[in-house]
C-alpha cells in the first residue's frame, strides 16, 4: 500500500521561507513522478510543481510560484520530494498536498492543467499559512 507523508508546513510572515518534505513508501521501485498541489478554502485544488523521478527531464512550475519555489528529489531514494518555498506571499496560504504517480498525464497536465484525476496517490496535506 502506497503512502505519502508530508511535513514542514507552518505559519510564516510574508517574505519568509518554508521547506516541505514528502516521503513515499510502499512502492516497488519508485513512482514515475511526484509533485505538489495546493488548495485554499473555497478554491479548486491546483498544481504547484512536479518532477519526473530519477532526474528525468525538467521540473514544471505553476506561473504563480515560478522563481520562488523549487522542487527537488532525494537522489538516493527517488521516493522523497521537497518543495523549497521562498518569498512567500499571503496568496500562497493553502493546504499543500504531495502527489505521486502520473496516471495518463504528463507533468504539464498535473501542473498547468491541474489534472487532479491524473494523480495516483495523495498525501494527507500540510498547512501553509502566510501572514502579511
C-alpha positions in Angstrom: 0.0 0.0 0.0 1.5 3.3 -1.1 1.6 6.1 1.5 2.7 9.7 1.2 3.6 11.6 4.3 4.2 15.3 4.2 5.9 17.5 6.7 7.3 21.0 7.0 4.2 23.2 6.9 3.7 26.1 9.3 3.0 29.7 9.7 5.3 32.4 8.4 5.3 36.1 7.6 5.3 37.3 4.1 8.7 37.2 2.6 9.6 34.1 4.7 10.6 30.6 3.6 9.5 27.1 4.3 10.6 23.6 3.1 8.0 20.9 2.6 9.0 17.3 2.5 7.1 14.2 1.2 8.2 10.6 1.8 6.6 7.9 -0.3 6.6 4.3 0.9 5.1 1.1 -0.3 6.5 1.4 -3.8 8.4 -1.4 -5.5 11.0 0.9 -7.0 9.7 4.4 -7.3 6.9 6.5 -8.6 7.3 7.8 -12.1 6.6 11.3 -11.0 6.0 13.3 -7.8 4.8 16.8 -7.1 2.8 19.2 -5.1 -0.7 20.6 -5.4 -2.4 23.1 -3.1 -5.9 24.1 -2.2 -7.1 27.2 -0.5 -10.5 27.4 1.2 -13.2 27.8 -1.4 -11.0 27.1 -4.4 -10.1 24.1 -6.6 -7.0 22.1 -6.0 -4.3 23.4 -8.3 -0.9 22.1 -9.4 2.1 23.8 -8.0 5.2 21.9 -9.0 6.2 18.4 -10.2 9.1 16.3 -11.4 9.7 13.0 -13.1 11.7 11.0 -10.6 15.3 9.7 -11.2 16.3 13.0 -12.6 14.4 12.6 -15.9 13.6 15.8 -17.7 12.9 19.2 -16.1 10.5 20.2 -13.3 7.3 22.0 -14.1 6.1 25.0 -12.0 2.9 27.0 -11.9 3.4 30.5 -13.1 2.4 31.9 -9.7 5.3 30.2 -8.0 8.0 30.2 -10.7 11.2 31.7 -9.5 10.1 31.4 -5.8 9.6 27.7 -5.3 12.0 24.9 -6.1 11.1 21.2 -6.3 13.7 18.6 -5.8 14.1 14.9 -5.0 16.3 12.8 -2.8 18.7 11.4 -5.4 19.5 8.4 -3.2 15.9 7.1 -2.9 13.8 8.9 -5.5 10.9 8.4 -3.1 11.4 11.7 -1.3 10.5 15.0 -2.8 11.0 18.5 -1.4 9.4 21.9 -2.1 11.5 24.8 -1.1 9.4 27.9 -0.9 10.8 31.4 -0.5 9.5 34.9 -0.8 6.2 33.6 0.4 3.1 35.7 -0.1 -0.3 35.6 1.7 -1.7 34.2 -1.6 0.4 31.1 -1.0 -1.7 30.2 2.0 -3.2 26.8 1.4 -3.2 23.1 2.3 -0.3 21.6 0.3 -0.7 18.0 -0.9 2.0 15.7 -2.0 1.1 13.7 -5.2 2.7 10.7 -6.7 2.1 8.5 -9.8 1.2 10.2 -13.0 -1.8 8.3 -14.4 -2.3 9.0 -18.1 -0.9 12.5 -17.8 2.4 14.4 -18.2 3.8 16.9 -15.7 2.2 19.6 -17.9 -1.2 18.1 -17.2 -0.5 18.0 -13.5 0.8 21.5 -13.0 -0.6 23.6 -15.9 -4.0 21.9 -16.1 -4.3 20.8 -12.5 -5.4 17.3 -13.6 -6.2 16.1 -10.1 -7.8 12.9 -11.5 -4.5 12.0 -13.0 -2.8 11.6 -9.6 -2.4 8.0 -8.4 -1.7 8.8 -4.8 -2.2 11.7 -2.4 -0.7 12.7 0.9 -2.9 13.9 3.7 -1.8 17.5 3.3 0.2 20.0 5.3 -1.0 23.5 6.0 1.0 26.6 5.0 -0.2 30.0 6.3 1.5 33.2 5.3 0.6 36.4 7.1 1.1 39.9 5.7 
